[in-house]
Every structure is written in structure tokens, then in C-alpha cells.
């Protein structure tokens, strides 16, 4: 007999085995029989889009998501979230610690999922209005209230530490535009990239490119953020395991680089100004 | 901007926060951890580390009581529930506690309401300084569609932590501040006009404002706050049979999505 402790879902239906109410005989995702049909007939990205969007994706959408997943699968060992995972891996911590570290660091506002989320929010607001984009990119935090997230410190989707648009971003933009709608966000971004870069003063970042691709896939800020977090984990995992094998003696130790300034107080530190 | 600013910190990180001179000494904000700070209790040291100054014994004790007031070993509370789920599937102790803490930065409890409540009182104070009226400020927030954090409580009408906290504030002689009074005045206004109750987030934030914590300092201070409630929930689930923490039968997923359909159709 069912208790009152129920979870409600528009995604998932389970039918129990006759002998055990806690074991599923069949599982349905958005109405489709997962183990009877979906697993056999769908691709991974088709299934992902079904879960997130509620309907089977349109023509070309799984291919666009798959190529985006390839583009962001490994940000490389210099990137902060991967470095975080490598720190976990080299010390022999749990696998999930490595991924939790990668998720937390990869959630940030500089290159992470929060930046991407802000970008998708700007897409919803600015659409293809160049002037509006120009205004909002330079003033992305329009709520004067303090929050658990700090105000953005740069134009979302662009890299304030960049000089020129990195070649992999240009290569990926060209590739993804070819898989996206001709009148979509990626196409608009490609057409306006240089003008936007000139306006903000620094180049497009991977977060900005990924945001446009996810907008073309119909993702809102929450959905886009979740996918971005998930799809960047493979590199973090692989590099964490690699450093575990490599060993800590080959891993950089920054002790000598930390230099204590004992000349004054902390009252002029950046945090002291953030009331 | 350009990459050139990165060159300054590629191989050198100059800091005033501290440094561990391994095999020798550890400096925290200019003081020797073991020789000068070794008698601090942990929360006091945590505050010193966050603030870069000693906030004083009474402030440390009052803020310690923030954590005491919310150390609930009840597995129905969402972060505790997550930790118990980790226990029932035999995740490690650290992973279980971190999983619970990670969801304490929520929107309907924990860090966001705390930060927003503190910010609200600071902004209310500025409004009053400018000659404004408190009720007017509250109404402006409401008409902007903003939640007044610290008032109302999702699952109950009263908050048993409030008398505890007010007693502690009196005990440590920190109950006479401006912002605590604003918190109480906002409650009077909201209760009389809308029947809103007050929850401890308002009292905590009012006291934190009187202490002078910034929103960031308050967020950092609160981040580990639920850990004492989490630990027993982890142990409780860990000590029972695997998978036995509130198992969910198939029929208790109430499906409200599209009807069954064929993939090929």
C-alpha cells in the first residue's frame, strides 16, 4: 500500500515487478519505454534532450549537442575546474571528491556555469538586439541587492584575460554554426562577434560560445547550466586519474610562490570593500 | 584588458592572509597560529580567519550560538536528508557531510535567505538614515516582487530558535543594536499588516548587522553551520541496513507527464 511520501514527476514513470514494489519492471521517460525502446533506438544526446526538453529533439539538435559536448569535454589541465580535479586525483582522494571539486570550481562566474547561466539570461533578454547586448554586457548585474553570487566582474561570455579570440573557439564557432539554425543565436554571434569583442574590449570565451549553442537548443539558464556542468566533467575525470598515476612528486607545489606580506593590515583587501 | 595582468601572479602570490612555514610556524593574519591563537576555540578562530581581526569573546560566543541554534539532527531537514541518503548507500563520511553542506546554500533556507536578510537590513538602515520610513521601505520591496527574507517559515508559524537567540544576545550584551531593533520592527509591521511570522534568519541577520559583518563574511561564516546536525543523520542511516532510509516504491513516483507512446511513432 502506497504511503503519502510521494515524488511528483513529468519525466519518469515506473511500473513495479509483481513480487517487489521497490523494483521497477518498466521505466518510461516522457512516455517512452526506456529499456524496451529508448536504449535500443536512441542516441545518448537524443535521450539527454528528451529528458531535459520533454520531447524528442528536432532534426540536427542531437548532432549540435554532441559536437558541443565534444568541444567542452576537456577544458584541459590549465583550466580551474580541471586543476581542482587534478588536485583531488594526485592526493588519492575519492573519485567523487574530484568531480565535486570540478563541479564547484566549474560553477564559477569566470568561465563556469554561473557565467553561462547569466549569458543565457542575457540571450532571453537581448535576443538579436545589438545595442541592448552592448549595454547589458557592460552592466550585467542590475540587482543592487547582495546575493550568494557576487556581482559579475566582466562581460559575461567574454574573457577579460584574453587578447585575441583563441583559435579553438573560432574553430568551434565555425563548426557549431554549421549545425545550428541559420537564424539562431550561434549565427548571430558569429555575425556580431568581432563588434561585440571590440565593444567589451576582450575576446569571446568558451562560456559565451556554449551559451549560444544551448540557446539554439532551446535551453533556459537552469537547463544550460546543468548541461554545461555535466558535459565538462570528462576531462576533469581523466586528468584526475592521470595525476593519481603520475604521482605527487611531479605535481606543482606552490609553497615557495606564496609570499607573506607582513607590512600592514588587511583593511585594504578586496574583501574589506565588499560589504 | 589582456593576459598581461596574469604574468604578475603566474609564479608569485603575495598575500597578507597567512602562510604555513612548514616545520617552523604558521601565520594567520599576522599572528602565530600555535603560539598566539592556540587558546581560541574553533569558532573564534574561524571568525578571526574570516575577519582578519579578533571580534572579541562575546561576539564569538554569540555567533557560536547561531550554529548551536540550528544544529538539528533531524533527517527530514533537506541537507540532513541528503547526508542520510549518503549514509544509507554507504558513501564515505566526508562525502556525506559535504553533500549535505553543499545544499545548504539554498534559496528557501540557509545561505541565500541569510545573505539577503542581512543585505535587506543594511539597505533598510540607509533608507532610515535618509529620512525614510520603515513601512515604506518594506512596501517598496514587496511591490518590486522581492521576498522579505527572514519572515514567514515554510513549514511552521513559529520559530523556536528566536527566544533562544534573543536570550543569548542578552547574555552576551549584544541585544541593544540598531539592526536587531529594525528586524523586530519589520516583524511588527509585517505581522500587523499581513500576519507574517518571523524566523530566525531575521534575528540572526539583525545581530550579524549589529556586529558589522559584511554579506560575504556572513555567508562564509554560515557555510559550515549545519554540519553538527548532519553528522548524527549520517551515522543513523549508516548504521541501519543498506538502502533502508525511507525507500521509495515505484508507485510513489506520481507521474504527471505525457501518456505512454512508441518511439517509432
Interface residues (C-beta under 8 A of the other chain):
Chain A: X2 X3 X5 X6 X7 X8 X9 X10 X11 X12 X13 X14 X15 X16 X21 X22 X23 X24 X28 X30 X31 X32 X33 X37 X38 X41 X42 X54 X94 X96 X97 X100 X104 X144 X145 X146 X147 X148 X150 X154 X160 X161 X162 X163 X201 X202 X254 X255 X257 X258 X259 X260 X261 X262 X264 X265 X266 X267 X269 X271 X272 X274 X275
Chain B: X1 X2 X3 X5 X6 X11 X12 X13 X14 X15 X16 X17 X18 X19 X20 X22 X27 X29 X30 X52 X53 X91 X92 X94 X95 X98 X102 X105 X111 X112 X115 X116 X118 X119 X120 X122 X123 X146 X214 X215 X216 X217 X219 X246 X247 X248 X249 X250 X251 X252 X253 X254 X255 X256 X257 X258 X259 X260 X261 X262 X263 X264
